[in-house]
Amino acid sequence: MTLRFLRLLVCQLLLALACVQAHAADGVDVTRARIEASEDGYKLDAAYAFDLNPGLEDAIHHGVHLYFTTEVQLTRPRWYWRDEKAASARQTIRINYNVLTRQYIVLILGSVQQTFPTLEDALFLIRRPSRWVIAPRGALKQGETYDVRLRMGMNRDYLSKPIQVNAFSNSGWRLSSDTKTFTYKAE
């Protein structure tokens, strides 16, 4: 009886481990994240690795607009009080498919729109976005060390209401990264 119980327990643990690994493969991995100082201010240089599942690809081909949001926050640690919030920024990118022109359209909200012939080309712009200003030049104190928190994922809040109901109840519509943290010494 106990040997049978142990086998069952081991099988369940292996199944649980396989499910956790499969779920982790559906997420977004932050493959590169750093901050660069420039004349315009402090820019985020980031790259992400992810694939759309067949349900999301099907949604794009049926005219659903998908939105991906990158959030970054810089805080300066203080021993005597809460951490000082130095800067925070957010960038949202929309991707959709135009059936008439058979092109994928990628729009950085508040910026430029580009068209691509294939889904892979369009996703390349989302996976490796151009550097964007997350803080003006004087926002950070030179020589100070800041904690940076970066997160990227599909933003379901921009979806139309009927699709939101399906997206919030369906795990296939949950595509996001874990929060990546690193330190940056302001230049």
FENWORA-V593586 format. One record per pair of residues at least 12 apart in sequence whose ideal C-beta (glycine too) atoms are under 7 Angstrom apart, sorted by the first residue. I is the first residue (numbers start at 1). J is the second residue. D is the distance in whole Angstrom. If there is no record, write none. Layout:
i | j | d
I | J | D
I | J | D
//
This chain:
i | j | d
26 | 53 | 6
26 | 175 | 7
27 | 50 | 7
27 | 175 | 7
27 | 176 | 6
27 | 177 | 6
28 | 48 | 5
28 | 50 | 4
28 | 152 | 5
28 | 153 | 6
28 | 175 | 6
28 | 176 | 6
28 | 177 | 4
29 | 48 | 7
29 | 49 | 4
29 | 50 | 7
29 | 177 | 7
30 | 46 | 7
30 | 48 | 6
30 | 150 | 6
30 | 152 | 7
30 | 177 | 5
30 | 180 | 4
31 | 47 | 5
31 | 48 | 6
31 | 49 | 5
32 | 45 | 7
32 | 46 | 6
32 | 47 | 4
33 | 46 | 5
33 | 150 | 5
33 | 180 | 5
33 | 182 | 6
35 | 148 | 7
35 | 184 | 5
36 | 131 | 7
37 | 187 | 4
40 | 133 | 5
41 | 133 | 4
41 | 135 | 6
41 | 136 | 4
41 | 137 | 5
42 | 133 | 7
42 | 134 | 6
42 | 135 | 4
42 | 140 | 6
43 | 131 | 4
43 | 132 | 6
43 | 133 | 6
43 | 134 | 7
44 | 72 | 6
44 | 131 | 6
44 | 132 | 6
44 | 134 | 5
45 | 131 | 5
46 | 70 | 7
46 | 129 | 7
46 | 150 | 7
47 | 127 | 6
47 | 128 | 5
48 | 127 | 5
48 | 152 | 6
48 | 177 | 7
49 | 127 | 7
50 | 127 | 7
50 | 175 | 6
53 | 172 | 5
55 | 172 | 4
56 | 172 | 7
57 | 119 | 7
60 | 95 | 7
60 | 96 | 7
60 | 97 | 5
61 | 97 | 6
63 | 97 | 7
63 | 99 | 7
64 | 163 | 6
65 | 94 | 5
65 | 96 | 4
66 | 95 | 5
66 | 154 | 6
67 | 92 | 6
67 | 94 | 5
67 | 154 | 7
67 | 155 | 4
67 | 158 | 4
68 | 93 | 5
68 | 126 | 5
68 | 152 | 7
68 | 153 | 7
68 | 154 | 6
68 | 155 | 7
69 | 90 | 6
69 | 92 | 5
69 | 153 | 7
69 | 155 | 4
70 | 91 | 5
70 | 152 | 4
71 | 90 | 5
71 | 151 | 5
72 | 88 | 7
72 | 89 | 5
72 | 134 | 5
72 | 148 | 7
72 | 150 | 5
73 | 88 | 4
73 | 149 | 5
74 | 86 | 5
74 | 87 | 5
74 | 135 | 7
74 | 140 | 7
74 | 146 | 5
74 | 148 | 5
75 | 146 | 7
75 | 147 | 5
76 | 144 | 6
76 | 146 | 5
77 | 147 | 6
86 | 139 | 6
86 | 140 | 6
86 | 146 | 6
87 | 134 | 6
87 | 135 | 4
87 | 139 | 5
87 | 140 | 7
89 | 134 | 4
89 | 135 | 7
91 | 108 | 7
91 | 132 | 6
92 | 109 | 5
92 | 155 | 6
93 | 106 | 6
93 | 107 | 7
93 | 108 | 5
93 | 126 | 5
93 | 129 | 7
94 | 107 | 5
94 | 109 | 7
95 | 122 | 6
95 | 126 | 6
103 | 115 | 4
103 | 116 | 6
103 | 117 | 6
104 | 116 | 5
104 | 119 | 6
104 | 122 | 4
106 | 122 | 5
106 | 125 | 5
106 | 126 | 7
140 | 186 | 4
141 | 186 | 6
142 | 186 | 5
142 | 187 | 6
143 | 186 | 7
144 | 186 | 5
145 | 183 | 6
145 | 185 | 5
146 | 183 | 7
146 | 184 | 5
146 | 186 | 6
147 | 181 | 6
147 | 183 | 6
148 | 181 | 7
148 | 182 | 5
148 | 183 | 7
148 | 184 | 5
149 | 179 | 5
149 | 181 | 5
150 | 180 | 5
151 | 177 | 6
151 | 179 | 5
152 | 177 | 5
153 | 175 | 6
153 | 176 | 3
153 | 177 | 6
154 | 175 | 4
154 | 176 | 6
156 | 168 | 6
156 | 173 | 6
//
